Amino acid sequence: MPTDRAATFEPIETLLAPGQRPCLFLDFDGTLLELAETPDAIHVDPGLPALLARVHEALGGALALVSGRTLDELDALLAPLRLPAAGVHGYERRDALGTVHRAPARRDALEPARHRFVQLVATDPRLLLEDKGEALALHYRRAPGRGAELRAFAAQVLEALPEGFALQPGDMVVEIKSRLFTKGSAVRDFLREPPFLGRQPVVIGDDFTDLDAFRVVEYLGGLSIAVGGRISGRERMSDPAQVRRLLAVLAERAAQAPAPGVTAHA
């Protein structure tokens, strides 16, 4: 076992103390996995699905992914594992029983923004438009010098849309999405349901999209853990590799205190 901070992480030690019942909410890109040049280029360590399954079982099912990716993408990347998860920043949410809940759809109202983003991306092959249906993400990791210009362009596009949409900044990406859902709203919904209900919430994330979830768990007396240096939480971890080591420790120690098991959907 590594002897770095992941092996003696004090907040986790506290959460696993007698009488504590944690639940865990994990971002995906940049938190569990290192970021890549494009979303499709992400590399999933072959051992990650098995590690997440172990943590899920050790916590009695009280683990959920909360990601900007769609549920279909998460399932494909972690196959055959299918965890409780929120996709597209909370637009869609699969609960612990496997039921999928979705916020009111506003895809059609995004069509003017979709059209303008498609036109823009056609002028520069370094840009990438990720169309999630209910959200549009403009990635510029291959053109970092255009960041300020592209954020201003997205703000202009937003002004022409009906009310109820917002800009969601991120690491080398700017996204337009409905205000009706956030990662924070997804975490609140999970916390109203078993097996998350009544547990101490912990959220781990690396980007501005995770701040709403941080605020929710901090208000409830839970723990926010920021990965890297883009955002701040009550605690910090250096990178996804340290998060994965932490999860291995958490699974091992939580398993020593058996909880009613909830098996991940296969």
CORHU-V741862 format. One record per residue. RES is the residue in one letter. OMEGA is omega in radians with two decimals (* if undefined). Layout:
res->RES omega->OMEGA
res->RES omega->OMEGA
This chain:
res->M omega->3.13
res->P omega->-3.11
res->T omega->3.12
res->D omega->-3.01
res->R omega->-3.12
res->A omega->-3.10
res->A omega->-3.12
res->T omega->-3.04
res->F omega->-2.92
res->E omega->3.12
res->P omega->3.11
res->I omega->3.07
res->E omega->3.14
res->T omega->-3.11
res->L omega->-3.13
res->L omega->3.09
res->A omega->3.14
res->P omega->3.11
res->G omega->3.13
res->Q omega->3.14
res->R omega->-3.08
res->P omega->2.87
res->C omega->-2.92
res->L omega->3.09
res->F omega->-3.01
res->L omega->2.87
res->D omega->-3.06
res->F omega->-3.12
res->D omega->3.12
res->G omega->3.13
res->T omega->3.05
res->L omega->-3.08
res->L omega->3.05
res->E omega->3.12
res->L omega->3.10
res->A omega->-3.09
res->E omega->3.06
res->T omega->-3.14
res->P omega->-3.13
res->D omega->-3.07
res->A omega->-3.11
res->I omega->3.13
res->H omega->3.11
res->V omega->3.07
res->D omega->-3.10
res->P omega->-3.12
res->G omega->-3.06
res->L omega->3.13
res->P omega->3.13
res->A omega->3.11
res->L omega->3.13
res->L omega->3.10
res->A omega->3.11
res->R omega->3.14
res->V omega->3.12
res->H omega->3.14
res->E omega->-3.11
res->A omega->-3.14
res->L omega->3.14
res->G omega->3.14
res->G omega->-3.02
res->A omega->3.05
res->L omega->3.11
res->A omega->2.97
res->L omega->3.10
res->V omega->-2.88
res->S omega->2.96
res->G omega->3.10
res->R omega->3.05
res->T omega->3.07
res->L omega->3.14
res->D omega->3.11
res->E omega->3.14
res->L omega->-3.14
res->D omega->-3.13
res->A omega->-3.10
res->L omega->-3.07
res->L omega->-3.08
res->A omega->0.14
res->P omega->-3.09
res->L omega->3.05
res->R omega->-3.08
res->L omega->2.84
res->P omega->-3.03
res->A omega->2.97
res->A omega->3.14
res->G omega->-3.13
res->V omega->3.07
res->H omega->3.08
res->G omega->3.11
res->Y omega->3.13
res->E omega->-3.06
res->R omega->3.07
res->R omega->-3.09
res->D omega->-3.05
res->A omega->3.11
res->L omega->3.14
res->G omega->3.12
res->T omega->-3.13
res->V omega->3.10
res->H omega->3.13
res->R omega->3.05
res->A omega->3.08
res->P omega->-3.07
res->A omega->3.08
res->R omega->-3.08
res->R omega->-3.08
res->D omega->-3.13
res->A omega->3.11
res->L omega->-3.01
res->E omega->3.10
res->P omega->3.11
res->A omega->3.12
res->R omega->-3.11
res->H omega->-3.10
res->R omega->3.10
res->F omega->3.11
res->V omega->3.12
res->Q omega->-3.13
res->L omega->-3.08
res->V omega->3.13
res->A omega->-3.11
res->T omega->-3.07
res->D omega->-3.09
res->P omega->3.10
res->R omega->-3.13
res->L omega->3.14
res->L omega->3.03
res->L omega->3.06
res->E omega->-3.10
res->D omega->-3.12
res->K omega->-3.11
res->G omega->-3.13
res->E omega->3.09
res->A omega->3.12
res->L omega->-3.10
res->A omega->3.12
res->L omega->-3.11
res->H omega->3.13
res->Y omega->-3.14
res->R omega->3.13
res->R omega->3.09
res->A omega->-3.03
res->P omega->-3.13
res->G omega->-3.13
res->R omega->-3.03
res->G omega->-3.09
res->A omega->3.12
res->E omega->-3.08
res->L omega->3.07
res->R omega->3.09
res->A omega->3.10
res->F omega->3.14
res->A omega->3.11
res->A omega->3.09
res->Q omega->3.11
res->V omega->-3.14
res->L omega->-3.10
res->E omega->-3.11
res->A omega->-3.12
res->L omega->3.02
res->P omega->3.11
res->E omega->3.06
res->G omega->3.06
res->F omega->-3.11
res->A omega->3.00
res->L omega->3.06
res->Q omega->3.14
res->P omega->3.09
res->G omega->-3.12
res->D omega->-3.11
res->M omega->3.09
res->V omega->2.98
res->V omega->-2.97
res->E omega->3.01
res->I omega->-3.09
res->K omega->3.08
res->S omega->3.03
res->R omega->-3.04
res->L omega->-3.11
res->F omega->3.04
res->T omega->3.01
res->K omega->3.10
res->G omega->3.12
res->S omega->3.10
res->A omega->3.12
res->V omega->3.11
res->R omega->3.14
res->D omega->3.09
res->F omega->-3.05
res->L omega->3.08
res->R omega->-3.00
res->E omega->2.95
res->P omega->0.03
res->P omega->-3.11
res->F omega->-3.06
res->L omega->3.07
res->G omega->-3.13
res->R omega->3.13
res->Q omega->-3.03
res->P omega->3.05
res->V omega->3.10
res->V omega->3.12
res->I omega->-3.12
res->G omega->-3.03
res->D omega->-2.94
res->D omega->-3.08
res->F omega->3.13
res->T omega->-3.10
res->D omega->-3.03
res->L omega->3.09
res->D omega->3.10
res->A omega->3.08
res->F omega->-3.09
res->R omega->-3.14
res->V omega->-3.07
res->V omega->3.10
res->E omega->3.10
res->Y omega->-3.12
res->L omega->3.13
res->G omega->3.14
res->G omega->-3.00
res->L omega->3.02
res->S omega->-3.12
res->I omega->3.13
res->A omega->3.12
res->V omega->-3.09
res->G omega->-3.00
res->G omega->-3.08
res->R omega->-3.09
res->I omega->3.13
res->S omega->2.99
res->G omega->3.11
res->R omega->3.04
res->E omega->-3.11
res->R omega->2.98
res->M omega->-2.95
res->S omega->-3.00
res->D omega->-3.14
res->P omega->3.12
res->A omega->3.11
res->Q omega->3.07
res->V omega->-3.14
res->R omega->3.09
res->R omega->3.09
res->L omega->3.14
res->L omega->3.11
res->A omega->3.10
res->V omega->-3.12
res->L omega->-3.13
res->A omega->-3.11
res->E omega->-3.06
res->R omega->3.11
res->A omega->-3.13
res->A omega->3.12
res->Q omega->3.08
res->A omega->-3.00
res->P omega->3.06
res->A omega->3.08
res->P omega->-3.00
res->G omega->2.97
res->V omega->-3.04
res->T omega->3.11
res->A omega->-3.14
res->H omega->3.13
res->A omega->*
